[in-house]
Amino acid sequence: MQTLVITGGSSGIGKATASLFAERGWRVFELSRHGAIYCDVCSEESCRKAIAEVMTQTDHIDVVISNAGYGISGPVEFTEIADAEHQMDVNFMGAVRFTQAVLPQLRAQRYGRIIYTSSVAGVLAVPYQAFYSASKAAINAMALALANEVREFGISVSVLMPGDVSTGFTDARRKSTAGADIYRHAEQAITAMEKDERSGMEPRKMAELFYHIATCRSPRPQYVGGALYRTFCFLNRILPTRFVNWIEGRMYG
């Protein structure tokens, strides 16, 4: 039986992904602060203990999905440094801690796939979500470097960058109104983003993409979730950065 280990699988995209893999006959270990196996990605010890617990119940791991994360919003100037640091600690360093905890097992068995949940926001930086965008851009860069480091051990590394998906992520976002009297477009921009998210894709679509990455013969380094967002990312590659960023500003700035 093939085995999946996923962080952040208790809600949203993670829950849909865990359910889909289980439906298709995989053994699924869901790691989170509210899951069957406790894991706080902000703690190295917690990540190591969670993987150790997984290995008491199986002798191999086929696929790991690093999915834990959340979002904050507000102008860069008025974002508390502690809030920015926590955003990076959960989204980026959390992925790093989980990776470091699981890699010894994948290296020992000399196969496995690591998949990270990133975001289109990691490619197309979103105003008033600068630190969320930065955390996902960091994951994209780390994953590309890691892919070259672990290839000799038979391990592949990919990222999935969803566009807008309708989940509880929107309501869980930590929003700051500091500086709203100066950055007069911030509230309007965040409201527009949240409207797009609430009318976005179903989480099941991203779960299907995760399953494809997990089972295809030769996974690519990066995937974009949603045809519209694939178009945006393609245009980002071929058009001048100044023009693309101007469009982003017109949409949300």
N, C-alpha and C positions, 0 to 999 in steps of 0.2 A: 504494500500500500504506500502510495506517495504521501509525503508529509509537507505541510505548509506551517510556517511560524509567522504570525503577523502581529505587529504592534498597532494599537489604536483600532482594534477590531470590534469594539463594543457599540459603535454607532456609525452612522453615515456611510461613506465609501468603504471603510474597513469592515463594517458589519455585513454589508452587501457582498463584499468579496469573500469573507469567511464563510458565509452561507452558501454562496455559489460553489466554492471549492468542495465544501462538505457534501452538497447535493450530488456532485460528480465523483464521489467516492474517495476523496482525499481525507486524510487524518489532519485535522486542523487544531493548532494550538494558538489560542488568542491571548495575547499578552497586553495587559493594560492595568490601570489602577482599579478598574471595576470588573476585570475579566476573570476567567477561570484560573489563570495563573497571574499573580500580581507582578506588575512591572512598572516602575517609575523610570522613564527614560532619562530623567535628570540625575539618576544615581547609578554610578558604575557598578556598585555592589548589587543593586536591585536587578540590573540587566544580567549580570553574571549568574545570580541565583535563579533567575527565571529560565535561562538557557539550561542550567544544571538540572532544574526540575523537568524541563522538556526531555532531556536526555535520560532521565530515569524511566520514561514512558515509551521511548522509541530508541532505535539504534542508528537512525539517520535522519537528515533533514534535506529535502529536495529543493525547496524554495523558501526564501525569507522575504517578507514585505515589510519595509519600514514605513509605517503610515501615520504614526502618532504626530499630532500637531494642532495648532490653533492659530488664530489671527488677532492682531491688534490694528488699530487705525488711529490716525491723527497726524497733524503736521510734524515734520521732522524737528523743527525748532522747539516745539513744546512737548515732545515725547519725553517722559521721564527716562533717564538713563537706565534705571533698574528695570523698567518695562521693556525697553529695547533689548537689554541683556537677557531677560527671561525669554523673550521671543526667540532669540538666537539659540538660547540654551535648550529649549524644548525642541524646536523645529530642526535645527542643524546639529548641535552637539548631541542631542538625543539620538539622532540617526547615527552619529559617530560612535556613541557608547554602545548602542545595540549592535552595530557592525563589529566592533572590537570584541564583543562578547560571543558572537556567533561564528566569527571567522576561524578560530581554532578547530571547531568541529568540521566546517566545510573543507578546510585544508587537509585535515586528517583523512577524510573520506575521498578527497580529490575530485569532488564535483559539487555542483549546487548553483543556484541562481539567486542573486540579490537584486531586489527591485525596490526603488525608492518612490514614494509619492512626492512629486514636486508640484509645479504649477506653471501654467502659462505666464503667471505673474513673475516667474523667475526669468523669463525671456523678455517680456514686455512689462517693464516696471510701472507699477500703478501708483499715481500720486495719492498721498494720504494713507498708503499702505506700504511705505518705503521699507520698513523693517521686515514685514512679511515677504515682500519681493526679494529682499536681500537674503533672507534665510533660505529661500528656494533656489536662488541663483547659486548660493554656496553649495547646496546639495548637488546641483547640476555639475559644478566644477569638480567637487570631490568624487562624484561617481565616475566621471571620465578618467580621472587619475587612478582611482582604485581599479578600474577595469584592466588597466595595463599592469598593475601590480599583481593581480591575482589570476591572470589568464593562465600562467604556467601550472596552476593548481586545478585547472579544469573548471574554474568558477567564472560565470558571466555576470555582468553588472548592467542594469538598465534603470532608466527613470521613466515614470509616466507623469506627464504634465497635463492634468485636467484643465479644461476651461470651467465655465460656470456650471456647478452641480447643485441641485436642490437638496440640501441636507441641513441638519441642525448646526452646522459650522457657522452659518450666518448669524443666528441668534446668540451663539457662544462668543462671537467676536468681542474683544474688550475695546470699547470705543472711548476715546478721550475727546472732550470738548474744549480742552485748554487751547487758547489762542483763536477761538472761533470768531472773536470780534475783529481779529486781524486777517486771518485767512477765511475770508467771507464765502469762498466756494467749497470749503471742506465738507460742511454738512450736506450740501446738495450733491456733491460728488459721491460721498459714502452712501447716501440714500439711493442714488442711481445704481451703484455697484450692487447693493443688496437686492434691489429689484431684479437685476439681471441674474443674480444667484438664485433667488427664489423661483424664477421662471426657467431655471437652467435644466440641464439633463438629469435623468434619473440615475441614482448611484449604481444601479444594475449595469448600466452601459459601461461604467468604468470597471466594474467587477469583471465583465466579459473581456475587457482589454487586458486586465491583469492576468486572466486565465490564458489568453493568447500568448502573452509574453512568457508565462511560466511553462507553456507546453510547445511553443513553436520550435522548429529545428535549430534556427540560428537567430536569437533575439538581437534587435538593434540596440544601440546605446540609449536612444531617446525616442519616446513616443509622445504624441500630443492627443489628448482626448477630445474628440469632436471635430467634425469636418470644417466648421467655421473657424475654429481656433487653429487648425492646421494651415488654413489659408493665411491667417494673420501671421503665424510664425514664419511661413514661407516668404511673405512680403517683407517681414522684418529682415530676412537674410539678403534680399535683393535690392531693397530701397535704402536711401541714405538714412543714417541713424537720426539726424536732425529732423527729417521729415516725419519719420515714424513716431518719434517722441513728441513732435508737435501735434500729431493726430491724437496720441494718448492724452495730451493736455487738453485738447478740444473736447474729447469725450468725457473726461473726468476731472479736469483741472479747473 
